[in-house]
């Protein structure tokens, strides 16, 4: 038996609507599994389950998906599926709901499979499409075998009734996408004839155009969930506000039920809505007991989960140790950027979570010809002790290669002056967009860090930023060996001699620069984009709020004067 071609089609707009890196997805009416296979190509760790009526299609889907079942959602015994309540992250219905006798009951029940905050994504034909109105008025409308409405449709939906279907199932409609008319020129000629009727019926003509032009709608709904309010007070915004607060907040605000705001140096505590669970984050705050005790008590009395955010060695500031690390002891928990930092902080607060630094966006990949020119990037502040042991080797290689190599230096004037080459350019501290442009214009980046206590607690952000721009990196094992794969996504040096040899090799080999730069780019795309990790923060805050009784008990033992 041959499976009809439409069983193997992919609705690209529906595919694009499915959030990335979900855990378990169930597609009702999966056909041959083409949509699920396309999703798993870019999200290999997701579990994709297909339900389908056509047994021949199920055989094909079984080879493409994690599991596929010959299953009728209105009559089959679902015990065979072994899908527990609240075990799924998304339900997908591609042109299915209109074929069901009772889509309302089916959707209401299957939403119970979703975790709170889980997604329902559905493509549904629009019964208000202009071609249906046209043919009904002319009296010649009939079902098509593969048309907007085919002979297997038993339910018909307008945009409003689609939204009601979702609402009755306990879903919040997050987005509505449209697939437009297949005949734009014919619609342009037909629509003006409808405007007088719209005026007569007192229907907004702009809305009527939107409704009648839409061939199909793609709805994304989210299962009603707990609401979270994340409020951050930034005490050192210039140091790390973008990567640690502003960009994570931007992605948190994309999560239904989550609201994140930030302010600098002062914060109003009357901004949460009554049903929101509250989190207050002190960013790089050096809290002194004599002044902060009342503030922490106030936050506790208002029901906040109190979090300290720190992404640098606390011993950098003398006042931290002088006050016995009150900033971390007096909060319920701490969030930081690296495991070495977390290990240190757990001496003063055992509830520590590591959120590695991520990129908010990824530029387009670089073309191969970009790597022909050897352009070295170095950008840092207060790194003299890290580059000094290497400067002799750097100058020796640059002198050997002459005008075949140029160097771009950001921030560090001393390093710039120490370079013994006329082929160099310097830029002072600049906006982040300009910083990214300078990295992008380079093909080799130097990331030296000496094995000091302070350096060991730093993050690998510089490698992530360079990798995101497709730049080949030569880095120290300090910090960078935790993420960089030596010889694959970059090069690590373990002595001055090793540095000199690998530096020379990078500068004389465009193919090596290209190989390492492109591999680093793909590693960043797979592992270090905020969009893949945004849910982790909200999930952890909810977990900590669920343990608030335990956290308050531990806090009372650490800082009894708060109670």
C-alpha positions as CSV (number, residue, x, y, z in Angstrom):
1,X,0.0,0.0,0.0
2,X,1.4,3.4,-1.0
3,X,1.3,6.2,1.5
4,X,-0.2,9.4,0.0
5,X,2.3,12.2,-0.6
6,X,0.8,14.6,1.8
7,X,1.6,12.2,4.7
8,X,5.3,13.1,4.1
9,X,4.9,16.9,3.9
10,X,6.4,19.3,6.4
11,X,4.5,22.5,7.4
12,X,7.6,24.7,7.7
13,X,5.9,27.4,9.7
14,X,4.6,24.8,12.2
15,X,8.1,23.4,12.5
16,X,9.6,26.8,13.1
17,X,7.0,27.4,15.9
18,X,8.1,24.5,18.0
19,X,10.5,25.7,20.7
20,X,14.0,24.3,20.5
21,X,15.5,21.6,22.8
22,X,12.3,20.5,24.4
23,X,12.3,17.2,26.3
24,X,9.3,15.1,25.2
25,X,7.1,16.0,22.2
26,X,4.0,14.1,21.1
27,X,2.7,14.8,17.6
28,X,-0.9,13.7,16.9
29,X,-1.3,12.8,13.2
30,X,2.4,12.5,12.6
31,X,2.1,11.0,9.1
32,X,5.4,9.4,8.1
33,X,7.2,11.4,10.8
34,X,8.7,14.0,8.4
35,X,8.0,16.9,10.8
36,X,9.4,15.1,13.8
37,X,12.5,14.0,11.8
38,X,13.2,17.6,10.7
39,X,12.8,18.8,14.3
40,X,15.2,16.1,15.7
41,X,17.8,16.9,13.1
42,X,18.5,20.2,15.0
43,X,17.3,19.0,18.4
44,X,18.7,15.5,18.7
45,X,18.3,15.2,22.5
46,X,14.5,15.7,22.3
47,X,12.2,12.6,22.5
48,X,9.7,12.8,19.7
49,X,6.6,10.5,19.8
50,X,4.2,10.2,16.9
51,X,0.5,9.0,16.9
52,X,-1.0,8.1,13.5
53,X,-4.0,6.4,12.0
54,X,-2.4,5.1,8.8
55,X,-0.5,1.9,9.7
56,X,1.8,2.2,6.6
57,X,2.7,5.7,7.6
58,X,3.4,4.5,11.1
59,X,6.0,2.0,9.8
60,X,7.9,4.8,8.2
61,X,7.5,7.1,11.2
62,X,8.9,4.4,13.5
63,X,12.2,4.6,11.7
64,X,12.4,8.4,11.9
65,X,11.0,9.1,15.4
66,X,11.8,7.8,18.9
67,X,8.5,6.0,19.0
68,X,5.4,5.9,16.7
69,X,2.0,4.3,17.4
70,X,-0.9,3.2,15.2
71,X,-3.4,5.1,17.3
72,X,-6.8,6.8,17.2
73,X,-6.9,9.5,19.8
74,X,-10.7,9.2,20.0
75,X,-11.1,5.4,20.4
76,X,-7.8,3.7,21.1
77,X,-6.7,2.6,24.6
78,X,-4.0,5.0,25.5
79,X,-2.4,2.8,28.1
80,X,-0.3,1.4,25.3
81,X,1.4,4.8,25.0
82,X,2.7,4.8,28.5
83,X,2.5,8.6,28.7
84,X,2.1,9.8,32.2
85,X,0.3,13.0,33.2
86,X,2.6,16.1,33.2
87,X,5.4,14.2,31.4
88,X,5.4,16.1,28.0
89,X,6.8,19.4,27.0
90,X,4.7,19.9,23.8
91,X,1.8,18.6,21.8
92,X,1.7,19.1,18.1
93,X,-1.4,18.9,15.9
94,X,-0.6,19.4,12.2
95,X,-4.0,19.8,10.4
96,X,-5.6,17.3,12.8
97,X,-8.2,18.9,15.1
98,X,-10.6,19.7,12.3
99,X,-10.8,15.9,11.5
100,X,-11.9,14.9,15.0
101,X,-15.5,14.3,16.0
102,X,-14.9,16.0,19.4
103,X,-11.6,18.0,19.3
104,X,-12.6,19.8,22.5
105,X,-12.6,16.6,24.6
106,X,-9.4,15.3,23.0
107,X,-7.5,18.5,23.5
108,X,-8.8,18.9,27.1
109,X,-7.6,15.4,28.0
110,X,-4.3,15.5,26.2
111,X,-3.3,18.8,27.8
112,X,-3.1,16.7,31.0
113,X,0.0,15.1,29.5
114,X,1.7,18.5,29.5
115,X,3.9,19.8,32.2
116,X,2.9,23.3,33.5
117,X,4.3,25.7,31.0
118,X,4.2,23.1,28.2
119,X,3.2,24.0,24.7
120,X,0.4,23.1,22.3
121,X,1.1,23.9,18.6
122,X,-1.6,23.4,16.0
123,X,-2.1,24.3,12.3
124,X,-5.8,24.7,11.6
125,X,-7.5,25.7,8.3
126,X,-9.6,28.9,8.4
127,X,-13.2,28.5,7.4
128,X,-13.4,32.3,6.8
129,X,-10.9,32.1,4.0
130,X,-12.1,34.2,1.0
131,X,-12.2,31.2,-1.4
132,X,-14.8,29.5,0.8
133,X,-16.9,32.6,1.0
134,X,-16.7,33.1,-2.7
135,X,-17.7,29.5,-3.5
136,X,-20.5,29.5,-1.0
137,X,-21.9,32.7,-2.4
138,X,-21.7,31.3,-5.9
139,X,-23.3,28.0,-4.7
140,X,-20.6,25.8,-6.2
141,X,-18.5,25.0,-3.1
142,X,-17.7,21.3,-2.6
143,X,-15.0,19.3,-0.7
144,X,-11.7,18.8,-2.3
145,X,-9.6,15.7,-1.9
146,X,-6.6,17.9,-0.9
147,X,-7.8,21.4,-0.5
148,X,-8.4,24.0,2.2
149,X,-11.3,21.9,3.4
150,X,-11.2,18.3,2.3
151,X,-14.0,15.6,2.6
152,X,-12.5,14.3,5.9
153,X,-13.1,17.5,7.8
154,X,-15.9,17.3,10.3
155,X,-15.2,20.5,12.3
156,X,-14.8,24.0,11.0
157,X,-12.9,26.8,12.9
158,X,-12.7,30.5,12.7
159,X,-9.9,32.3,14.5
160,X,-12.1,33.1,17.4
161,X,-13.3,29.5,17.8
162,X,-9.7,28.3,17.6
163,X,-8.8,30.6,20.4
164,X,-11.8,29.4,22.4
165,X,-10.8,25.8,21.8
166,X,-7.4,26.6,23.4
167,X,-8.8,28.6,26.2
168,X,-11.3,25.9,27.2
169,X,-8.3,23.5,27.5
170,X,-6.6,25.7,30.0
171,X,-4.2,27.2,27.4
172,X,-3.0,30.7,27.0
173,X,-2.7,31.6,23.3
174,X,0.9,32.9,23.1
175,X,1.2,33.5,19.3
176,X,-1.0,33.3,16.2
177,X,0.8,32.8,12.9
178,X,-0.8,33.0,9.5
179,X,-0.4,31.2,6.2
180,X,-1.7,33.5,3.6
181,X,-3.8,33.0,0.4
182,X,-2.3,30.9,-2.4
183,X,-3.8,33.4,-4.9
184,X,-2.7,36.9,-3.7
185,X,-3.6,38.5,-7.0
186,X,-7.1,37.0,-7.1
187,X,-7.6,38.0,-3.4
188,X,-6.5,41.6,-4.2
189,X,-9.2,41.7,-6.8
190,X,-11.9,40.0,-4.7
191,X,-11.4,41.8,-1.3
192,X,-12.7,45.3,-2.3
193,X,-16.0,43.6,-3.1
194,X,-16.3,42.6,0.6
195,X,-15.6,46.0,2.1
196,X,-19.2,47.3,1.5
197,X,-20.5,44.2,3.3
198,X,-18.1,44.7,6.2
199,X,-19.2,48.3,6.5
200,X,-22.9,47.3,6.5
201,X,-22.2,44.6,9.2
202,X,-20.1,47.1,11.2
203,X,-17.0,44.8,10.9
204,X,-13.6,46.5,11.0
205,X,-12.4,46.3,7.4
206,X,-8.7,45.8,8.4
207,X,-9.7,42.9,10.6
208,X,-11.9,41.4,7.8
209,X,-8.9,41.6,5.4
210,X,-6.7,39.7,7.9
211,X,-9.4,37.1,8.5
212,X,-10.3,36.4,4.9
213,X,-6.7,36.5,3.6
214,X,-5.6,33.8,6.1
215,X,-5.5,30.3,4.6
216,X,-4.5,28.7,7.8
217,X,-3.5,29.7,11.3
218,X,-0.6,28.4,13.4
219,X,-1.5,28.7,17.1
220,X,0.9,28.3,20.0
221,X,-0.7,27.8,23.3
222,X,0.9,27.4,26.8
223,X,-0.5,25.5,29.6
224,X,-1.4,27.7,32.5
225,X,1.4,27.8,35.0
226,X,2.8,29.4,38.1
227,X,3.9,33.0,37.6
228,X,7.3,34.3,38.5
229,X,8.6,37.9,39.1
230,X,12.4,38.3,38.8
231,X,13.7,41.6,40.1
232,X,17.4,42.5,39.9
233,X,19.2,45.3,41.6
234,X,22.4,46.0,39.6
235,X,25.2,47.3,41.9
236,X,28.0,47.1,39.2
237,X,26.2,47.5,35.9
238,X,29.2,48.4,33.8
239,X,31.1,45.3,34.7
240,X,28.7,42.6,33.5
241,X,25.2,43.8,33.2
242,X,24.6,42.7,29.7
243,X,25.8,39.1,29.9
244,X,24.7,38.3,33.4
245,X,21.4,40.3,33.8
246,X,20.0,42.2,30.8
247,X,20.3,39.4,28.1
248,X,19.1,36.6,30.5
249,X,16.2,38.9,31.5
250,X,15.3,39.4,27.8
251,X,15.0,35.6,27.3
252,X,13.2,35.1,30.7
253,X,10.6,37.5,29.5
254,X,9.9,35.3,26.5
255,X,8.7,32.5,28.9
256,X,5.0,32.6,29.5
257,X,4.3,33.4,33.2
258,X,7.7,34.9,33.8
259,X,8.4,38.6,34.2
260,X,11.9,40.0,34.7
261,X,13.0,43.6,35.4
262,X,16.2,45.3,36.6
263,X,17.2,48.6,38.0
264,X,20.5,50.3,39.0
265,X,21.4,51.2,42.6
266,X,17.8,51.3,43.9
267,X,14.7,49.2,43.6
268,X,11.0,49.6,44.3
269,X,9.5,46.7,46.1
270,X,5.8,47.2,45.1
271,X,6.1,46.1,41.5
272,X,5.1,42.4,41.8
273,X,1.5,41.4,41.0
274,X,-0.5,39.4,43.6
275,X,-0.2,36.0,42.0
276,X,3.5,36.3,41.1
277,X,6.2,34.4,43.1
278,X,8.9,36.9,43.8
279,X,12.7,36.6,43.4
280,X,15.1,39.5,44.3
281,X,18.7,39.3,42.9
282,X,21.5,41.4,44.3
283,X,24.0,41.7,41.4
284,X,27.6,42.2,42.6
285,X,26.4,43.7,45.9
286,X,29.0,44.2,48.6
287,X,26.5,44.2,51.5
288,X,27.6,45.5,54.9
289,X,25.7,44.1,57.9
290,X,25.2,47.5,59.5
291,X,23.4,48.9,56.5
292,X,22.0,45.8,54.7
293,X,20.4,44.0,57.6
294,X,17.3,46.0,57.5
295,X,17.0,45.6,53.7
296,X,17.4,41.9,53.9
297,X,14.7,41.7,56.6
298,X,12.4,43.8,54.5
299,X,12.8,41.4,51.6
300,X,12.1,38.4,53.8
301,X,9.0,40.0,55.2
302,X,7.7,40.7,51.7
303,X,8.1,37.0,50.8
304,X,11.0,37.3,48.3
305,X,13.5,34.5,47.5
306,X,16.7,36.4,47.9
307,X,19.6,35.6,45.5
308,X,23.2,36.9,45.3
309,X,24.7,37.1,41.8
310,X,28.4,37.1,41.6
311,X,30.7,36.3,38.6
312,X,34.2,37.2,39.9
313,X,36.5,36.1,42.8
314,X,35.0,37.6,46.0
315,X,38.5,38.1,47.4
316,X,38.9,40.8,44.7
317,X,37.2,43.1,47.2
318,X,38.7,43.4,50.7
319,X,35.4,44.4,52.2
320,X,33.9,41.0,51.3
321,X,36.2,39.1,53.7
322,X,36.1,41.9,56.2
323,X,32.3,41.3,56.6
324,X,32.7,37.5,56.6
325,X,31.1,37.4,53.1
326,X,27.8,38.7,54.4
327,X,26.6,39.3,50.8
328,X,26.4,35.6,50.3
329,X,25.6,34.3,53.8
330,X,22.6,36.6,54.1
331,X,20.8,35.5,50.9
332,X,18.8,32.3,50.5
333,X,21.1,31.2,47.6
334,X,23.8,32.3,45.2
335,X,24.1,32.2,41.5
336,X,27.5,32.4,39.7
337,X,29.2,31.7,36.4
338,X,31.8,29.0,37.0
339,X,32.2,25.8,39.1
340,X,35.5,27.0,40.8
341,X,33.6,30.1,42.0
342,X,30.7,27.9,43.1
343,X,33.1,25.7,45.1
344,X,34.5,28.7,47.0
345,X,31.0,30.3,47.6
346,X,29.6,27.0,49.1
347,X,31.8,27.7,52.2
348,X,29.5,30.5,53.0
349,X,26.2,29.4,51.4
350,X,25.6,25.8,50.4
351,X,22.8,26.7,47.9
352,X,24.8,27.7,44.8
353,X,23.8,27.4,41.2
354,X,26.2,27.8,38.2
355,X,24.7,29.6,35.1
356,X,27.6,29.7,32.6
357,X,27.9,32.8,30.4
358,X,26.0,32.4,27.1
359,X,25.6,34.4,23.9
360,X,22.2,36.1,23.2
361,X,22.6,35.7,19.4
362,X,24.8,34.1,16.8
363,X,26.0,35.9,13.7
364,X,26.0,34.4,10.3
365,X,28.8,31.9,9.7
366,X,31.9,33.3,8.1
367,X,32.7,32.5,4.5
368,X,35.8,30.4,3.8
369,X,37.7,33.3,2.2
370,X,37.5,35.3,5.4
371,X,40.4,33.2,6.8
372,X,42.9,34.1,4.1
373,X,44.3,37.1,6.0
374,X,46.1,36.5,9.3
375,X,44.7,39.1,11.7
376,X,45.4,38.7,15.4
377,X,43.0,40.0,18.1
378,X,43.9,40.8,21.7
379,X,41.4,42.6,23.9
380,X,41.6,42.7,27.7
381,X,41.9,44.9,30.8
382,X,44.6,44.4,33.5
383,X,46.2,41.4,31.8
384,X,49.8,42.6,31.9
385,X,50.9,39.7,34.1
386,X,49.3,37.2,31.7
387,X,50.8,38.4,28.4
388,X,54.2,39.4,29.7
389,X,55.7,35.9,29.7
390,X,54.6,35.6,26.0
391,X,55.5,38.9,24.6
392,X,59.0,37.9,23.5
393,X,57.6,34.9,21.6
394,X,54.8,37.0,20.1
395,X,57.3,39.6,18.8
396,X,59.6,36.9,17.5
397,X,56.9,35.3,15.4
398,X,55.5,38.7,14.2
399,X,59.0,39.8,13.2
400,X,59.5,36.6,11.2
401,X,56.2,36.9,9.3
402,X,56.4,40.7,8.7
403,X,53.5,42.2,6.8
404,X,51.8,38.9,6.4
405,X,50.2,39.5,9.8
406,X,48.4,42.4,11.4
407,X,47.3,42.8,15.0
408,X,44.2,44.5,16.5
409,X,44.3,45.5,20.2
410,X,41.4,46.6,22.3
411,X,41.7,48.3,25.7
412,X,45.2,47.3,26.6
413,X,47.6,50.1,25.7
414,X,50.6,48.5,27.4
415,X,50.2,45.4,25.2
416,X,49.9,47.5,22.1
417,X,53.0,49.4,23.0
418,X,54.9,46.2,23.7
419,X,54.2,44.8,20.2
420,X,57.3,45.2,18.0
421,X,55.5,45.5,14.6
422,X,54.2,48.5,12.6
423,X,51.2,46.4,11.4
424,X,49.0,47.0,14.4
425,X,45.9,49.1,15.4
426,X,44.6,50.2,18.8
427,X,41.1,51.0,20.0
428,X,40.2,52.1,23.5
429,X,37.3,50.7,25.6
430,X,34.3,50.7,23.3
431,X,30.6,49.7,23.0
432,X,29.9,46.0,22.8
433,X,28.8,46.1,19.2
434,X,32.1,47.7,18.2
435,X,34.0,45.1,20.3
436,X,32.1,42.3,18.3
437,X,33.0,44.0,15.0
438,X,36.7,44.0,15.9
439,X,36.6,40.3,16.8
440,X,34.7,39.6,13.6
441,X,37.4,41.3,11.6
442,X,40.1,39.0,13.0
443,X,40.9,35.4,12.3
444,X,43.1,34.5,15.4
445,X,42.6,35.4,19.0
446,X,45.0,35.2,21.9
447,X,43.5,34.3,25.3
448,X,46.4,34.1,27.8
449,X,45.6,33.6,31.5
450,X,48.3,32.7,34.0
451,X,47.4,29.9,36.6
452,X,46.5,32.2,39.4
453,X,43.6,31.8,41.9
454,X,41.9,34.9,40.6
455,X,42.2,33.8,36.9
456,X,41.0,30.2,37.7
457,X,37.6,31.5,38.8
458,X,37.1,33.5,35.6
459,X,34.6,32.3,32.9
460,X,35.4,31.2,29.4
461,X,33.3,34.0,27.9
462,X,36.1,35.4,25.7
463,X,36.4,32.0,24.0
464,X,32.6,31.8,23.6
465,X,32.6,35.3,22.1
466,X,35.4,34.5,19.7
467,X,34.0,31.2,18.8
468,X,30.7,32.8,18.1
469,X,32.4,35.0,15.5
470,X,34.3,32.0,14.0
471,X,37.7,33.1,15.2
472,X,40.5,30.5,15.8
473,X,41.7,30.7,19.4
474,X,45.1,30.1,21.0
475,X,44.4,30.0,24.7
476,X,45.9,29.0,28.0
477,X,44.7,25.9,29.8
478,X,43.7,28.0,32.7
479,X,39.9,28.4,32.4
480,X,39.8,27.5,28.7
481,X,40.6,23.8,29.0
482,X,37.3,23.4,30.7
483,X,35.4,24.0,27.4
484,X,37.9,24.3,24.5
485,X,38.7,21.0,22.8
486,X,42.4,21.2,22.0
487,X,43.1,20.7,18.3
488,X,39.4,20.7,17.4
489,X,37.7,24.0,18.5
490,X,40.9,25.8,19.3
491,X,44.5,25.4,20.5
492,X,45.8,25.3,24.0
493,X,49.5,26.1,24.9
494,X,51.3,24.7,27.9
495,X,54.6,26.5,27.7
496,X,56.1,29.6,26.0
497,X,57.7,27.3,23.4
498,X,54.4,25.5,22.7
499,X,52.7,28.9,22.4
500,X,55.3,30.1,19.8
501,X,55.0,27.0,17.7
502,X,51.2,27.1,17.7
503,X,51.0,30.8,17.1
504,X,53.3,30.5,14.1
505,X,51.3,27.6,12.7
506,X,48.0,29.5,13.0
507,X,49.5,32.5,11.3
508,X,50.9,30.6,8.3
509,X,47.9,28.2,7.8
510,X,44.6,29.6,6.5
511,X,43.2,26.1,6.5
512,X,43.9,25.6,10.2
513,X,42.4,29.0,11.0
514,X,39.3,28.0,9.1
515,X,39.0,24.5,10.5
516,X,39.3,25.7,14.1
517,X,37.2,28.8,13.7
518,X,34.3,27.0,12.1
519,X,34.4,24.2,14.6
520,X,34.3,26.7,17.5
521,X,31.4,28.4,15.8
522,X,29.4,25.2,15.6
523,X,30.3,24.3,19.2
524,X,29.0,27.6,20.5
525,X,25.8,27.2,18.4
526,X,25.2,23.8,20.0
527,X,26.2,24.5,23.6
528,X,26.3,28.2,24.5
529,X,23.3,30.1,23.3
530,X,20.9,31.7,25.8
531,X,17.9,30.5,23.9
532,X,18.8,26.9,24.7
533,X,19.2,27.6,28.5
534,X,16.7,30.3,29.4
535,X,14.3,27.9,30.9
536,X,16.9,26.7,33.4
537,X,16.9,29.9,35.4
538,X,13.1,30.0,35.8
539,X,13.1,26.3,36.7
540,X,15.8,26.8,39.4
541,X,14.0,29.8,40.9
542,X,10.8,27.8,41.2
543,X,12.7,24.9,42.8
544,X,14.3,27.3,45.3
545,X,10.9,28.8,46.1
546,X,9.5,25.4,46.6
547,X,12.2,24.9,49.2
548,X,11.8,28.3,50.9
549,X,11.0,26.7,54.3
550,X,14.2,24.8,54.2
551,X,16.1,27.8,52.9
552,X,14.8,30.1,55.7
553,X,15.8,27.5,58.3
554,X,19.3,27.4,56.9
555,X,19.4,31.2,56.6
556,X,18.4,31.5,60.3
557,X,21.4,29.3,61.2
558,X,23.8,31.3,59.1
559,X,22.5,34.8,60.0
560,X,20.2,34.6,63.1
561,X,20.1,38.3,63.4
562,X,17.8,38.4,60.3
563,X,15.0,36.7,62.3
